Amino acid sequence: MNFSFDEIRIVGEVASTGNHQWLFSDTLFQTIAIIPLGSSGLVQLGSTQKILESTEILEQTTRALQETC
């Protein structure tokens, strides 16, 4: 995956602040969610469809991945 400087900045921002980012684009990946997982790092999810920001998706993803770490 090729990262632009903005994407690297956003990933760093999520890692340092602990606040998620939910981004929209008109490229192949129309939705990108970057979700912090505390000391375990973060996860970046992408979709080829626009998906509205969802607290439920954030909570389910965080819970599922923290249980496996």
Jmol script that loads the backbone (N, CA, C; Angstrom):
load data "model"
ATOM      1  N   MET A   1       0.843  -1.177   0.000  1.00  0.00           N
ATOM      2  CA  MET A   1       0.000   0.000   0.000  1.00  0.00           C
ATOM      3  C   MET A   1       0.886   1.238   0.000  1.00  0.00           C
ATOM      4  N   ASN A   2       0.598   2.186  -0.836  1.00  0.00           N
ATOM      5  CA  ASN A   2       1.339   3.437  -0.874  1.00  0.00           C
ATOM      6  C   ASN A   2       0.651   4.457   0.016  1.00  0.00           C
ATOM      7  N   PHE A   3       1.425   5.096   0.866  1.00  0.00           N
ATOM      8  CA  PHE A   3       0.879   6.107   1.759  1.00  0.00           C
ATOM      9  C   PHE A   3       1.278   7.491   1.278  1.00  0.00           C
ATOM     10  N   SER A   4       0.347   8.420   1.314  1.00  0.00           N
ATOM     11  CA  SER A   4       0.692   9.815   1.077  1.00  0.00           C
ATOM     12  C   SER A   4       1.137  10.402   2.413  1.00  0.00           C
ATOM     13  N   PHE A   5       1.750  11.575   2.365  1.00  0.00           N
ATOM     14  CA  PHE A   5       2.186  12.205   3.607  1.00  0.00           C
ATOM     15  C   PHE A   5       1.002  12.498   4.519  1.00  0.00           C
ATOM     16  N   ASP A   6      -0.155  12.851   3.945  1.00  0.00           N
ATOM     17  CA  ASP A   6      -1.342  13.105   4.764  1.00  0.00           C
ATOM     18  C   ASP A   6      -1.792  11.849   5.488  1.00  0.00           C
ATOM     19  N   GLU A   7      -1.756  10.695   4.805  1.00  0.00           N
ATOM     20  CA  GLU A   7      -2.161   9.438   5.443  1.00  0.00           C
ATOM     21  C   GLU A   7      -1.221   9.085   6.587  1.00  0.00           C
ATOM     22  N   ILE A   8       0.072   9.271   6.380  1.00  0.00           N
ATOM     23  CA  ILE A   8       1.040   8.996   7.445  1.00  0.00           C
ATOM     24  C   ILE A   8       0.786   9.923   8.624  1.00  0.00           C
ATOM     25  N   ARG A   9       0.502  11.190   8.355  1.00  0.00           N
ATOM     26  CA  ARG A   9       0.220  12.161   9.419  1.00  0.00           C
ATOM     27  C   ARG A   9      -1.027  11.755  10.201  1.00  0.00           C
ATOM     28  N   ILE A  10      -2.062  11.324   9.494  1.00  0.00           N
ATOM     29  CA  ILE A  10      -3.315  10.947  10.152  1.00  0.00           C
ATOM     30  C   ILE A  10      -3.116   9.709  11.017  1.00  0.00           C
ATOM     31  N   VAL A  11      -2.394   8.709  10.508  1.00  0.00           N
ATOM     32  CA  VAL A  11      -2.123   7.506  11.298  1.00  0.00           C
ATOM     33  C   VAL A  11      -1.340   7.886  12.553  1.00  0.00           C
ATOM     34  N   GLY A  12      -0.339   8.752  12.415  1.00  0.00           N
ATOM     35  CA  GLY A  12       0.437   9.214  13.569  1.00  0.00           C
ATOM     36  C   GLY A  12      -0.414   9.976  14.564  1.00  0.00           C
ATOM     37  N   GLU A  13      -1.338  10.779  14.057  1.00  0.00           N
ATOM     38  CA  GLU A  13      -2.234  11.544  14.919  1.00  0.00           C
ATOM     39  C   GLU A  13      -3.128  10.606  15.735  1.00  0.00           C
ATOM     40  N   VAL A  14      -3.681   9.588  15.089  1.00  0.00           N
ATOM     41  CA  VAL A  14      -4.524   8.616  15.793  1.00  0.00           C
ATOM     42  C   VAL A  14      -3.706   7.896  16.866  1.00  0.00           C
ATOM     43  N   ALA A  15      -2.493   7.495  16.510  1.00  0.00           N
ATOM     44  CA  ALA A  15      -1.638   6.784  17.463  1.00  0.00           C
ATOM     45  C   ALA A  15      -1.290   7.659  18.661  1.00  0.00           C
ATOM     46  N   SER A  16      -1.026   8.937  18.436  1.00  0.00           N
ATOM     47  CA  SER A  16      -0.606   9.799  19.543  1.00  0.00           C
ATOM     48  C   SER A  16      -1.764  10.334  20.374  1.00  0.00           C
ATOM     49  N   THR A  17      -2.931  10.573  19.756  1.00  0.00           N
ATOM     50  CA  THR A  17      -4.057  11.140  20.507  1.00  0.00           C
ATOM     51  C   THR A  17      -5.003  10.084  21.063  1.00  0.00           C
ATOM     52  N   GLY A  18      -5.032   8.903  20.426  1.00  0.00           N
ATOM     53  CA  GLY A  18      -5.981   7.873  20.846  1.00  0.00           C
ATOM     54  C   GLY A  18      -7.392   8.115  20.339  1.00  0.00           C
ATOM     55  N   ASN A  19      -7.546   9.075  19.421  1.00  0.00           N
ATOM     56  CA  ASN A  19      -8.858   9.376  18.842  1.00  0.00           C
ATOM     57  C   ASN A  19      -8.942   8.796  17.433  1.00  0.00           C
ATOM     58  N   HIS A  20     -10.054   8.140  17.120  1.00  0.00           N
ATOM     59  CA  HIS A  20     -10.210   7.528  15.800  1.00  0.00           C
ATOM     60  C   HIS A  20     -10.384   8.590  14.719  1.00  0.00           C
ATOM     61  N   GLN A  21     -10.179   8.182  13.480  1.00  0.00           N
ATOM     62  CA  GLN A  21     -10.455   9.020  12.311  1.00  0.00           C
ATOM     63  C   GLN A  21     -11.299   8.199  11.346  1.00  0.00           C
ATOM     64  N   TRP A  22     -12.319   8.815  10.799  1.00  0.00           N
ATOM     65  CA  TRP A  22     -13.201   8.167   9.823  1.00  0.00           C
ATOM     66  C   TRP A  22     -13.155   9.053   8.587  1.00  0.00           C
ATOM     67  N   LEU A  23     -12.574   8.558   7.506  1.00  0.00           N
ATOM     68  CA  LEU A  23     -12.295   9.387   6.339  1.00  0.00           C
ATOM     69  C   LEU A  23     -13.058   8.904   5.109  1.00  0.00           C
ATOM     70  N   PHE A  24     -13.417   9.862   4.246  1.00  0.00           N
ATOM     71  CA  PHE A  24     -14.078   9.546   2.985  1.00  0.00           C
ATOM     72  C   PHE A  24     -13.220  10.028   1.828  1.00  0.00           C
ATOM     73  N   SER A  25     -13.288   9.313   0.713  1.00  0.00           N
ATOM     74  CA  SER A  25     -12.514   9.646  -0.479  1.00  0.00           C
ATOM     75  C   SER A  25     -13.296   9.195  -1.707  1.00  0.00           C
ATOM     76  N   ASP A  26     -12.907   9.698  -2.852  1.00  0.00           N
ATOM     77  CA  ASP A  26     -13.523   9.264  -4.109  1.00  0.00           C
ATOM     78  C   ASP A  26     -12.605   8.324  -4.870  1.00  0.00           C
ATOM     79  N   THR A  27     -11.606   7.766  -4.202  1.00  0.00           N
ATOM     80  CA  THR A  27     -10.681   6.826  -4.825  1.00  0.00           C
ATOM     81  C   THR A  27     -11.197   5.403  -4.622  1.00  0.00           C
ATOM     82  N   LEU A  28     -10.366   4.408  -4.878  1.00  0.00           N
ATOM     83  CA  LEU A  28     -10.777   3.007  -4.737  1.00  0.00           C
ATOM     84  C   LEU A  28     -11.363   2.737  -3.353  1.00  0.00           C
ATOM     85  N   PHE A  29     -10.634   3.129  -2.304  1.00  0.00           N
ATOM     86  CA  PHE A  29     -11.155   2.968  -0.945  1.00  0.00           C
ATOM     87  C   PHE A  29     -11.915   4.236  -0.593  1.00  0.00           C
ATOM     88  N   GLN A  30     -13.244   4.149  -0.588  1.00  0.00           N
ATOM     89  CA  GLN A  30     -14.061   5.332  -0.359  1.00  0.00           C
ATOM     90  C   GLN A  30     -14.219   5.657   1.119  1.00  0.00           C
ATOM     91  N   THR A  31     -14.030   4.664   1.980  1.00  0.00           N
ATOM     92  CA  THR A  31     -14.083   4.883   3.423  1.00  0.00           C
ATOM     93  C   THR A  31     -12.855   4.249   4.047  1.00  0.00           C
ATOM     94  N   ILE A  32     -12.196   5.006   4.911  1.00  0.00           N
ATOM     95  CA  ILE A  32     -11.078   4.473   5.684  1.00  0.00           C
ATOM     96  C   ILE A  32     -11.324   4.840   7.136  1.00  0.00           C
ATOM     97  N   ALA A  33     -11.271   3.847   8.006  1.00  0.00           N
ATOM     98  CA  ALA A  33     -11.408   4.067   9.442  1.00  0.00           C
ATOM     99  C   ALA A  33     -10.094   3.666  10.100  1.00  0.00           C
ATOM    100  N   ILE A  34      -9.551   4.562  10.914  1.00  0.00           N
ATOM    101  CA  ILE A  34      -8.330   4.286  11.663  1.00  0.00           C
ATOM    102  C   ILE A  34      -8.722   4.311  13.129  1.00  0.00           C
ATOM    103  N   ILE A  35      -8.580   3.159  13.785  1.00  0.00           N
ATOM    104  CA  ILE A  35      -9.105   2.976  15.137  1.00  0.00           C
ATOM    105  C   ILE A  35      -7.964   2.626  16.082  1.00  0.00           C
ATOM    106  N   PRO A  36      -7.758   3.436  17.145  1.00  0.00           N
ATOM    107  CA  PRO A  36      -6.700   3.125  18.103  1.00  0.00           C
ATOM    108  C   PRO A  36      -7.096   1.960  19.001  1.00  0.00           C
ATOM    109  N   LEU A  37      -6.096   1.164  19.388  1.00  0.00           N
ATOM    110  CA  LEU A  37      -6.326   0.014  20.268  1.00  0.00           C
ATOM    111  C   LEU A  37      -5.466   0.115  21.523  1.00  0.00           C
ATOM    112  N   GLY A  38      -5.291   1.316  22.026  1.00  0.00           N
ATOM    113  CA  GLY A  38      -4.486   1.516  23.223  1.00  0.00           C
ATOM    114  C   GLY A  38      -3.045   1.112  22.987  1.00  0.00           C
ATOM    115  N   SER A  39      -2.466   0.402  23.940  1.00  0.00           N
ATOM    116  CA  SER A  39      -1.056   0.015  23.845  1.00  0.00           C
ATOM    117  C   SER A  39      -0.811  -1.053  22.777  1.00  0.00           C
ATOM    118  N   SER A  40      -1.881  -1.630  22.211  1.00  0.00           N
ATOM    119  CA  SER A  40      -1.737  -2.650  21.164  1.00  0.00           C
ATOM    120  C   SER A  40      -1.500  -2.040  19.787  1.00  0.00           C
ATOM    121  N   GLY A  41      -1.653  -0.726  19.657  1.00  0.00           N
ATOM    122  CA  GLY A  41      -1.443  -0.060  18.373  1.00  0.00           C
ATOM    123  C   GLY A  41      -2.738   0.465  17.792  1.00  0.00           C
ATOM    124  N   LEU A  42      -2.946   0.250  16.507  1.00  0.00           N
ATOM    125  CA  LEU A  42      -4.177   0.700  15.859  1.00  0.00           C
ATOM    126  C   LEU A  42      -4.490  -0.220  14.693  1.00  0.00           C
ATOM    127  N   VAL A  43      -5.709  -0.099  14.202  1.00  0.00           N
ATOM    128  CA  VAL A  43      -6.127  -0.878  13.033  1.00  0.00           C
ATOM    129  C   VAL A  43      -6.680   0.104  12.002  1.00  0.00           C
ATOM    130  N   GLN A  44      -6.383  -0.167  10.742  1.00  0.00           N
ATOM    131  CA  GLN A  44      -6.891   0.649   9.652  1.00  0.00           C
ATOM    132  C   GLN A  44      -7.766  -0.236   8.776  1.00  0.00           C
ATOM    133  N   LEU A  45      -9.030   0.160   8.625  1.00  0.00           N
ATOM    134  CA  LEU A  45      -9.991  -0.595   7.821  1.00  0.00           C
ATOM    135  C   LEU A  45     -10.370   0.235   6.603  1.00  0.00           C
ATOM    136  N   GLY A  46     -10.576  -0.424   5.477  1.00  0.00           N
ATOM    137  CA  GLY A  46     -10.982   0.283   4.272  1.00  0.00           C
ATOM    138  C   GLY A  46     -12.147  -0.413   3.593  1.00  0.00           C
ATOM    139  N   SER A  47     -12.953   0.372   2.877  1.00  0.00           N
ATOM    140  CA  SER A  47     -14.077  -0.173   2.130  1.00  0.00           C
ATOM    141  C   SER A  47     -14.163   0.526   0.778  1.00  0.00           C
ATOM    142  N   THR A  48     -14.584  -0.213  -0.226  1.00  0.00           N
ATOM    143  CA  THR A  48     -14.791   0.375  -1.547  1.00  0.00           C
ATOM    144  C   THR A  48     -16.137   1.089  -1.629  1.00  0.00           C
ATOM    145  N   GLN A  49     -16.890   1.075  -0.535  1.00  0.00           N
ATOM    146  CA  GLN A  49     -18.173   1.773  -0.462  1.00  0.00           C
ATOM    147  C   GLN A  49     -18.100   2.831   0.631  1.00  0.00           C
ATOM    148  N   LYS A  50     -18.906   3.881   0.497  1.00  0.00           N
ATOM    149  CA  LYS A  50     -18.978   4.883   1.559  1.00  0.00           C
ATOM    150  C   LYS A  50     -19.830   4.320   2.686  1.00  0.00           C
ATOM    151  N   ILE A  51     -19.263   4.307   3.877  1.00  0.00           N
ATOM    152  CA  ILE A  51     -19.949   3.804   5.064  1.00  0.00           C
ATOM    153  C   ILE A  51     -19.965   4.930   6.088  1.00  0.00           C
ATOM    154  N   LEU A  52     -21.146   5.286   6.559  1.00  0.00           N
ATOM    155  CA  LEU A  52     -21.252   6.344   7.557  1.00  0.00           C
ATOM    156  C   LEU A  52     -20.559   5.922   8.845  1.00  0.00           C
ATOM    157  N   GLU A  53     -20.002   6.914   9.535  1.00  0.00           N
ATOM    158  CA  GLU A  53     -19.326   6.640  10.804  1.00  0.00           C
ATOM    159  C   GLU A  53     -20.303   5.981  11.765  1.00  0.00           C
ATOM    160  N   SER A  54     -19.839   4.943  12.431  1.00  0.00           N
ATOM    161  CA  SER A  54     -20.712   4.153  13.286  1.00  0.00           C
ATOM    162  C   SER A  54     -20.031   3.849  14.612  1.00  0.00           C
ATOM    163  N   THR A  55     -20.640   4.299  15.694  1.00  0.00           N
ATOM    164  CA  THR A  55     -20.134   3.986  17.025  1.00  0.00           C
ATOM    165  C   THR A  55     -20.131   2.479  17.242  1.00  0.00           C
ATOM    166  N   GLU A  56     -21.129   1.802  16.712  1.00  0.00           N
ATOM    167  CA  GLU A  56     -21.223   0.348  16.862  1.00  0.00           C
ATOM    168  C   GLU A  56     -20.026  -0.356  16.207  1.00  0.00           C
ATOM    169  N   ILE A  57     -19.656   0.060  15.003  1.00  0.00           N
ATOM    170  CA  ILE A  57     -18.498  -0.541  14.329  1.00  0.00           C
ATOM    171  C   ILE A  57     -17.226  -0.267  15.124  1.00  0.00           C
ATOM    172  N   LEU A  58     -17.077   0.957  15.614  1.00  0.00           N
ATOM    173  CA  LEU A  58     -15.898   1.304  16.413  1.00  0.00           C
ATOM    174  C   LEU A  58     -15.798   0.424  17.653  1.00  0.00           C
ATOM    175  N   GLU A  59     -16.898   0.300  18.383  1.00  0.00           N
ATOM    176  CA  GLU A  59     -16.900  -0.486  19.618  1.00  0.00           C
ATOM    177  C   GLU A  59     -16.672  -1.969  19.343  1.00  0.00           C
ATOM    178  N   GLN A  60     -17.334  -2.521  18.328  1.00  0.00           N
ATOM    179  CA  GLN A  60     -17.169  -3.943  18.008  1.00  0.00           C
ATOM    180  C   GLN A  60     -15.741  -4.255  17.573  1.00  0.00           C
ATOM    181  N   THR A  61     -15.173  -3.399  16.752  1.00  0.00           N
ATOM    182  CA  THR A  61     -13.800  -3.613  16.283  1.00  0.00           C
ATOM    183  C   THR A  61     -12.827  -3.545  17.444  1.00  0.00           C
ATOM    184  N   THR A  62     -12.954  -2.522  18.269  1.00  0.00           N
ATOM    185  CA  THR A  62     -12.063  -2.366  19.419  1.00  0.00           C
ATOM    186  C   THR A  62     -12.178  -3.557  20.352  1.00  0.00           C
ATOM    187  N   ARG A  63     -13.390  -3.943  20.680  1.00  0.00           N
ATOM    188  CA  ARG A  63     -13.616  -5.061  21.602  1.00  0.00           C
ATOM    189  C   ARG A  63     -13.044  -6.366  21.035  1.00  0.00           C
ATOM    190  N   ALA A  64     -13.321  -6.653  19.779  1.00  0.00           N
ATOM    191  CA  ALA A  64     -12.865  -7.909  19.166  1.00  0.00           C
ATOM    192  C   ALA A  64     -11.343  -7.983  19.102  1.00  0.00           C
ATOM    193  N   LEU A  65     -10.699  -6.885  18.725  1.00  0.00           N
ATOM    194  CA  LEU A  65      -9.244  -6.917  18.577  1.00  0.00           C
ATOM    195  C   LEU A  65      -8.522  -6.857  19.919  1.00  0.00           C
ATOM    196  N   GLN A  66      -9.084  -6.176  20.905  1.00  0.00           N
ATOM    197  CA  GLN A  66      -8.442  -6.141  22.217  1.00  0.00           C
ATOM    198  C   GLN A  66      -8.544  -7.495  22.909  1.00  0.00           C
ATOM    199  N   GLU A  67      -9.586  -8.259  22.611  1.00  0.00           N
ATOM    200  CA  GLU A  67      -9.726  -9.598  23.193  1.00  0.00           C
ATOM    201  C   GLU A  67      -8.679 -10.557  22.641  1.00  0.00           C
ATOM    202  N   THR A  68      -8.216 -10.328  21.413  1.00  0.00           N
ATOM    203  CA  THR A  68      -7.236 -11.228  20.804  1.00  0.00           C
ATOM    204  C   THR A  68      -5.799 -10.841  21.122  1.00  0.00           C
ATOM    205  N   CYS A  69      -5.594  -9.641  21.637  1.00  0.00           N
ATOM    206  CA  CYS A  69      -4.218  -9.183  21.933  1.00  0.00           C
ATOM    207  C   CYS A  69      -3.777  -9.583  23.325  1.00  0.00           C
TER     208      CYS A  69
END
end "model"
wireframe off; spacefill off
backbone 0.3
color backbone group
